Amino acid sequence: MKLPDLSDLAIPGTTLAVRVTPKAARNAVLRDETGLRVTVTTVPEGGKANAAVIKLLAKALGVPKSRLELLRGETSRDKLFRIAD
């Protein structure tokens, strides 16, 4: 699985709107005109899907997982992340 290079978005303080699809066929990060779309194979139970999304996003952005903060959408498909300083 090849992730897109999102390092241009990895600026501290940047907020990222992400649309998440859990229980997908494969893990992927897609960038299109509407924003970022992340698909994960994990089920949305007990924060497992959120953890998988953070892991994928951090890898694509080239930042540590600890720098990604979930601001909004813990139980929603539409999430808002912020890159911490």
C-alpha positions as CSV (number, residue, x, y, z in Angstrom):
1,M,0.0,0.0,0.0
2,K,1.5,3.3,-1.1
3,L,0.3,6.4,0.8
4,P,0.3,9.8,-0.8
5,D,2.9,12.4,0.3
6,L,1.0,14.9,2.4
7,S,4.1,16.5,3.9
8,D,3.1,19.8,2.4
9,L,0.2,19.8,4.9
10,A,2.4,19.0,7.9
11,I,2.6,22.6,9.2
12,P,2.1,23.1,13.0
13,G,-1.4,24.5,13.7
14,T,-2.9,23.3,10.4
15,T,-6.4,21.8,10.7
16,L,-7.3,18.9,8.4
17,A,-10.9,17.9,7.6
18,V,-11.1,14.2,7.0
19,R,-13.9,11.9,5.8
20,V,-13.5,8.4,7.2
21,T,-14.8,5.1,5.9
22,P,-14.5,2.3,8.4
23,K,-14.8,-1.4,7.6
24,A,-13.4,-0.8,4.1
25,A,-11.7,-3.3,1.9
26,R,-8.3,-1.7,2.4
27,N,-6.5,1.0,4.2
28,A,-5.9,4.1,2.1
29,V,-5.5,7.9,2.2
30,L,-6.9,9.8,-0.7
31,R,-6.6,13.5,-1.5
32,D,-9.2,15.0,-3.8
33,E,-10.8,18.4,-4.4
34,T,-13.1,18.0,-1.4
35,G,-10.3,17.3,1.0
36,L,-8.8,14.1,2.6
37,R,-10.6,10.7,2.6
38,V,-9.3,7.9,4.7
39,T,-10.5,4.3,4.5
40,V,-9.6,1.8,7.2
41,T,-10.3,-1.9,7.5
42,T,-10.9,-1.5,11.3
43,V,-14.3,-1.6,12.8
44,P,-15.5,1.6,14.6
45,E,-15.6,0.1,18.1
46,G,-13.9,1.6,21.1
47,G,-11.8,4.1,19.2
48,K,-10.1,1.4,17.1
49,A,-11.0,3.1,13.8
50,N,-9.8,6.5,15.1
51,A,-6.5,5.0,16.1
52,A,-6.1,3.4,12.6
53,V,-6.9,6.7,11.0
54,I,-4.4,8.6,13.1
55,K,-1.7,6.0,12.3
56,L,-2.3,6.3,8.5
57,L,-2.5,10.1,8.5
58,A,0.6,10.4,10.6
59,K,2.5,8.2,8.2
60,A,1.3,10.1,5.1
61,L,2.0,13.4,6.7
62,G,5.5,12.3,8.0
63,V,4.8,13.4,11.6
64,P,4.6,11.4,14.8
65,K,1.2,10.1,15.8
66,S,1.4,12.2,19.0
67,R,1.3,15.4,17.0
68,L,-2.2,14.7,15.6
69,E,-5.0,15.9,17.7
70,L,-8.6,14.9,17.1
71,L,-10.6,18.2,17.6
72,R,-14.0,17.1,16.4
73,G,-15.8,14.0,15.2
74,E,-14.8,11.2,17.5
75,T,-17.9,9.2,16.7
76,S,-18.6,10.8,13.3
77,R,-17.3,10.0,9.8
78,D,-16.3,13.6,9.4
79,K,-13.4,14.5,11.6
80,L,-11.3,17.5,12.2
81,F,-7.6,17.0,13.1
82,R,-5.0,19.6,14.1
83,I,-1.3,19.2,13.8
84,A,0.3,20.2,17.2
85,D,3.4,22.2,17.5
